């Protein structure tokens, strides 16, 4: 199992770069950033600085979208970073959430997402692609490699992921729901004639190591509100039923709304509808041993990467605990099983 660290691009930008360096020192393979250019600072500028300050980590947005950025500009950005720093970028992408909703927009269609995945990956990988009847390529780009991982929850988005994505991003760390989602992605891949095991599985959730579980929950409750936005969209489209697991759909019944100006903030004041049980299921909290136990369960389900949202009031200690105890423990058990 690989480990990613997800940080927000809050000012000062130097803080993100410092955390990226710490993540690399502590054994994380990926550093991810939010991509909401109104709510936070421009991620690609900061990711470039993070690449310059590190040597091994792969960086990318968690996640971008096809609406707020021209697809060819996105691809060119990645290809440029790869030329500057080696192939150390990855593109996480979804239909669009905070980046579009904060300015009154709406997520893109799945058709647009499918097209964007293809265009961004081909151009970002130094290949030609047809866009609107015109063949485009980046003539200066040679040898760039850009995997594209798709974030999804709903049944049609999961199907799309299995059909076209290099990886699947699931933004919740509940083993039971993760199993349900992985099965649908891999079934879609198999039905499309792809090797279902070729799709990387990335599960993400807030990670906080410590002994004060109540405090950890309060620092992480925002995540249940964020996930609730996506679940609410699915329930509005399909109704409660077989489209998604019942225990994923039911907790949003008391949800009254969402203010994107508090998106991703520990002090979010309108996520009281998220119960402790959901926080515990969606996040990875507790002691280092608790983290090891839950991550082992996720790895056994086929999860290739755990991307930890490190966005609370004790970032350095959590990164340290991962570097000194949790990541080595997962690696040791993997060696013992091989």
Steps between C-alpha positions, in 0.01 A plus 500: 500500500617850415418809705399845386461820700230751407549865595306817431673788322435755773741792532783514557591276206831423670308301761372258234855456370628434852231235557581339163864471609395345831272254322788390278734460797239285676455262208196632317511436126242761396415856597156619393339844507145629494409678174251778569664812366253740667502344846875435514819602325581376149617140546714452191728789593546352846539144370785623280673641807438173686660303216802728507538447876468119490661216309269201490135577573240510225264798516156580363157651566250321723305570288475730200201513265420557130299819557726764653811426294543452127599137442797584280629749757476236771689250284764756409551582866567138588725444198700811595543382859610159374758660272631710788505238774470159333177302483384583851144615437159338511157639415212435737175617340126498564189671370559809718391595849624799700691654208181540297231525768662787690440720196150370428599241240407136467704181460567388144322210337655156503538527122714810545701331774564200276621725218716707735671190642595392148621840381699584814666158514594492131637854483662468843670180382657662190244350264273658238125513557199617305297777661197639320619377164849644548807289572701647787838413640763673710793512253749579772394211726692171475485206738250649743284247683176606668272251675145626557305380803127567523310583820156341506210393723188446286433190288552664160816678617634171637425337164685778317795461734528131426478565128754782457698589815850400601392518862191535719484759779249427777476779754400302807684232694221263597593138420146377432415783259847478346441131419168586330659779293806300393284214379303733274808667355666168426184350353470798265864462399453131428183567300695756294771246419757650736706326763309593817814464711681762291294778659666643808271536801550808718297544818515837674389637833614723785777340704573616853722301736454550873316400817223764517239343274235763572735776389603305192134459405430871532803583286384253233120542497523737201583197285160342555346826383714502186411140417137584572495745211582224253261256663221758489551539125474124452189467717337792317563327168427139584304511825586285798541141393744280318702777332732528801522314831218585739736585785673755277174667398315507832715738705424803280129500584548773761732704276361853455753657263865573445709816490797455269683785670553256791592211271776280635539694824526338842298789643213441254189601698226326300594133511319412822291254301808277467490249789805365678442158345538643149813694598652180637407302189611756240822611672805328646526612861635380833840367596767379260384144566145598404629643172703187426197277562265695273754552223580129504131427440492746210814354346348152516208632292743600224572862592829609342529842665364668808493877452489664841334839534741667743301814571466525875685660790777241543632438150866444585426237765271304270759507219766389750289212630437384145869517418627331814228245575210465260665486158778264620242274665295472180813427301614232742167317489504523119845338492387227737210412270706500180 
